[in-house]
Amino acid sequence: MLKVMTPLVPLLLAAGMLLGGNGLQATVLSLRGASEGFSTAAIGLLGTGYFAGYIIGCFVNPWLVREVGHIRVFAALAAMVAAGTLSYLLWINPWFWTTIRFVCGFCFAGLFAVMESWLNAASGNENRVRVFSIYRVVDLTCVASGQYLMPLIGVEGFLIFIAMSVLTCFSVIPVALFDRSNPAPPETFHVNPRTIWNISPIACIGCVSIGLTNTGFRLISPLHVQAMGLNLAQIATFLSLAIFGAALLQFPLGHLSDRLDRRLALMIASTGSGLAALFLAFAPESVFYAYIGSFFYGALSLPLYSLVAAHAYDRASSGQYVIVAAGLSFFFSLGAMIGPIAASLSFQVGGGMGLFCFLGAVQASLTLIAGYRLMVRPQQVTRAPSKV
């Protein structure tokens, strides 16, 4: 593994800064929007706008990678995100913010596709989930740590937006100056959802489900715990515990998935995350129970994307990695467009209980579908034992 990961260290450093800033941005906009008088539905609309742009980016950005290469696309899109982050300060208005989130979503569709295809080009079927898990641990750890900029700086004023923009700008430096592992551009750039579906239906369904739940949890759950009376430091801890839980279980679940049928690992994780959501729904409202539920929900739900993505990459050829990454992002963003609105409506109707029952129902559905796919297509792709 060391030989595989060493050339990718600059990319992982860039990913940590970039994704840490992006994860913080979602929380800051949710809390700042609430303090500015945005309705819960308007805050949910910010997530929908982001993933509407994400869908467009899934189709356009693979073409950009083919035309100018991974490094130039990464630098250009990161610059657009940095500019967009500062633009929130120009006009505090939900529709204007939704427009900026649309642009940022377009950019991050390309940034994720570049980083994930880069990682997959450097790995094989025998170690793909472990490579991807290391990337996810970097991502989740930086996102969790970044949340504590909120109590340090606050969400009011302009300093938090400058800090997020600086993080995005710094992410370009390792990739532009030090990374020499730039993979070849894809042979084709046409993204056809039907092609991705034919490669792995459960990966497509899983991405939709993950989009529904992850965005709902990250955008709306801060409003729930804020209504419980938690301060900014406690809200940051609530979200960070979910992310640190995911970082702790990311590699063990990936290792399990490399040894067993990936769909079985998916069923285990989705069942556990559904039970954690029900715990959050019905446990007494207290800081302690919120922390416990958040930790276990994040530990079992946030690694799901790595499992379904690896299942798809197992069935793809090396020339399809960018296309598969963009295609999975497309299906994820379909769910993520609906997730914030569905979660905000669930929260408006049933409060925290409504929100977490919605999340639990989606996770239970994913478990059932994965079990069905395991029965109708029992044979898994053969993976050679790891030699690194």
N, C-alpha and C positions, 0 to 999 in steps of 0.2 A: 504493500500500500504506500510506503514511503516514496518509492520510485515513481508511483503514479501521481501522488499529490504534490511533490516538491515543485514541479513546473507551474502548478496552479495556485501557488501561494499568493502572487500578486492579484490574481482574479478574485480570490477569496477575501483579501483585504479590501478590495474595491467593493465587493458585494456587501461586506459587513457595514461599511459606511453608508452606502447607497440605500440598502434595505432598512438599516436602522433609522435613517431619516424618514423614509417612506412610512414605516410602521408608526413612528411618532406623529407624523402628519395626520393620519387618520384619527388618532385619539384627540389631538389638539383641535382639529376642526369640529369634532363632535362636541367637545366641552365648550369651546369658544362660541360655536354656533348657538348652543343652549343659553350661554350667558348673554348673547346678543339678541335673544328673543326669537330665534328660529324655532319653528314647530318641530315635533319629533318626526313628522312626515318629511319636512324639508331637510332635516339632517339625514334621513334615510335616502333622500333624493341625491345627496352628495355622493353616496356610494354608488347609486345607480348611474350617475353621470360618469364617474370614474370608470366603471366597467363597460359602459357604452363605448367610450373611447378605446378601452382595452380590446373590444371586439374588432373595431376598425384596425387597430394596430396589429392584430393577429394576421390580417390579410396583407397589409402593406409592408410591415417591417421585414419579413423574410425576403421580399424583393430588394429592399435596401441593403440587407446583408449580402446578397448576391452581387449587387452592383458595386459596393465600396468596401466590403469586408467588415469583420466583427468589430475591430478596434474603432474605426471611424464612426460606425453606427452607435456604439456605446458612448463615445465622447459627445456626439451631436445630441443624442436623446437626453443624456445627463445634463447638458447645458440647458436644454429646454425645460427640464424639471426644476433646475435651480432658479431659472427666471420665473417660472410659474409660481414657485413657492413664495417669492417676494411679491408677486402680483396680487396675492390675497389681500395685502394691506392697502391696495389702491381704492377698493370699494367693498365695504362689508355688506354684502347683499347675497341672499341664497342663490339666486339665478346666476349671478356673476361667478360665485364660488363654484357652482355646478359646472359652468363652462370651463373654468381652469382645471377642475378635477377631470373633465373629459379629456383635455389635452394631456394631463399627467398620466391618465390611464392609457392613452395611445402610446406615450413614451415608455411606460413600464412594461407594456406588452412586448415591445422590442427589447428592452433591457433584460427581461426575464428569459426571452427566447435566446438571446445571445449568450447569456451566462449558462443556461441549462444545456444548450447544444454544445457549448465549449467543454463543459464537464463531461458530457456523454461521449464526445469524440475522444476523450482521453481515458475512457474506461471501457471495460468489456462486460459481457453478461455475468461473468463470475464475481464481479466486484462492484457492479453499477450502483446498487442500492447503498452500499457502504460509502462510496464516493459521494453520492447524492446526499446521504445522511450527514456527512461532514459539512457539506455546503449548507444544509438546513440547520445544523447546530450553530454554525457561524451566523447565519441569518437570524435565528431565533434569539441567540444570546445577545446580539447587537440590538435587536428590536426591544428586548426586555430591558437592557441597560439604558437605552435611549429614553424609555418612559420616565426615568428619573430626572430628565431635564425639565419636566413640567414643574415639580415642586421646587427645583433649583432656580428656574427662571420665571415660572408662572406662565399661564396661557393668555393673560391679558397683555396689551401692548404689542410691540414689534420684535422684541429680542428673540423670542422663540422661533419666529419665522426666519430671522437671519441665521440662527444656529442651524436650522434644518437645511437652508440653502448652502451654507458653508460645508456641511457634511457631504452634500451631493457634489459640490465642486471638487472636494478632496478625493472623491472616489475615482475620478478620472486619472489621477496621477499614477497609481500603480499599473494600471492597464496600458496607459499611453507610453510610459517610460521604461517599464521593467518586464512586462510580460512578453515572452517570445514563443508562447505556445499557441499562437493564433491559428485555429484550424482552417481548412480550406472552406470556401463558401459552398453552399449547397448547389447541386447540379440543377435543381428546379426550385421554383419559388411559389408554385401554385398550391394554395392551401385549400383542400377539399374536405369538408367535415365528413363526407361519406367515406373517404379513404381512411381517415383516422378511426371512424367507427368500425370499418372492416378489420382494421388491425387489432383493435381491442374494444369491444362494446363496454365491458365493465370499467375500463379506464375512463371512457367518455361519461358514463353514468356517474361514476365516482367523482369526477371533476365537477359535474353539475351539483351534486350533493354537497361537496366540500365548499363550493362557492356559496351555496345557500347558507351554510352554517357558519363558516369562518367570518364572512362579512357581517352577518347578523350579530355574532358574538362581539366582534371587535368594535363595531360602531355603536351598538345599542346597549350592551351590558355596562359600559361606563355611565350611561344615564341612569341605569337601575341602581348601581351602587352609590352614585351621587345622591339619588333620591333617598337612599338609606341613611345618608348623613356622613359618608366617608369624605375625607378631605383629599387634596390632590396627591399627597404622598401615599395615602391608603389606596386611592384609585390606581396609582402607578404600581403599587405592590400587587393589587388584585390582578391587573393585566400581566405583570411580569411573572407572577407565579404560574399562570397558564403557559407562558412562553418558556420559562425555565423547566417546567414539567415536560414540555415537548422536547426541549434540548436533551433532557436526561434520558428519555425513552426513544429518541429518534434513532440512535445507533443500534440499541438492542432490537427494536422492531425491524430495522433494516437487515440486521444480521439474521433474525428469524426468517424474514422473507427470502433471503438468499438461500436458506436451507430448506424451507418448506414451499408449498404452493403459495404464491403471493396473495391469492384470493382468501386463503385461510387466515393469513396474518391480517388481511383487511377486515375480515369478519370479527376477529378477536378485538381489534382496535375500535371498530365502529360500535360494537356492542358495549364495550367499556365506556366509551364517550357518551353513548346514549344514557347509560345508567348514571353517569356523573351529571348530565344535564337534568335528569329527574331529581337528583339529590339537590341541585341548586334550586329547582322549582319548589320543592316541598320542605326543605330544611328551614328551621327558624331563621329569621332575618337577623344575622349578627355578622360582625367582621370575621370572626373565627370560621364560621361555616362557609362564608363567601370565599375566604382564602382556600379552604380545603377543597371545595367544589371546583374552583377555578383551576387549581393545580392539576387535579385529576382529569378535568375536562380537556384542558390544553394538552396534557401529557398524552392523551389517547386520540384526540381529534386532529391536532395540527400536523402530526406526522403522516396522516392519511394520504396527502398528495404525493409524497415520495413513493408510497407503495403502489398507487395506481399508475403513476408515471413510469416507474420501473417495469411494470407489467406490460405497458405499451412499448417501451424501448426494447424489451426482450424480443418483440415480434417485428421490429423495424430494422431495415438495413441501415448501414452507416450513413448513406447519402440522404436518409429521410429524417435525421435527427432534428434539424432546424424545423422541418415541416411538422414533425410530431410535437415538438415543444410548442410551436405556435398553435397547432390544432388543439392540444390539451388546454392551452390558455384560452382558446375560443370557448370550449365547453365549460371551463371553470367560470369564465366571465358571463356566460348565459345564466348560470345559477347565481352568480354574484350580483347581477343586475336586479334580480328578483329578491335576493336575500335581505338587503337593507330595508326595502319597503315592507316585505312580509314580516320581518322581525319588528319593525317599528309599529306596524298595525297590531301585531300580537301583544306588544308592550302596552300600546294604548288601550287595548281591550282588557287584558288580563294582568297587567303589570309584570313583575319579574316572573311570576308563575307562568303567564302566557308566553313570555319570551322563551323560557327554558323548556317548556313543553313542546314548543315548535321545533327547537333545536333537537330535542330528544326524538321526536317523531321522524325527522329527516334521517337521523343516524340509524334508527331502527329499520327504516325502509332500505337503506344502503346495505345493512346486514342481510336482510332477506333477499335482496337482488343478488348480492355476491354469493350467497348460498345456492340460489337457483343456477347461476352461471357455473358454479363448481359442479353441480349435478349434470348439467347438459353438455358441458365441455370439460370433462375431468382431467384430460391430459395437459400437463403444463410444459412449457418450453424447457428443454434440458439445458442446464447450466453446468459448465465444467467447474471442477473444484478450483478454488483460488490458488494462484501460484505466486502471489505477491504478498 
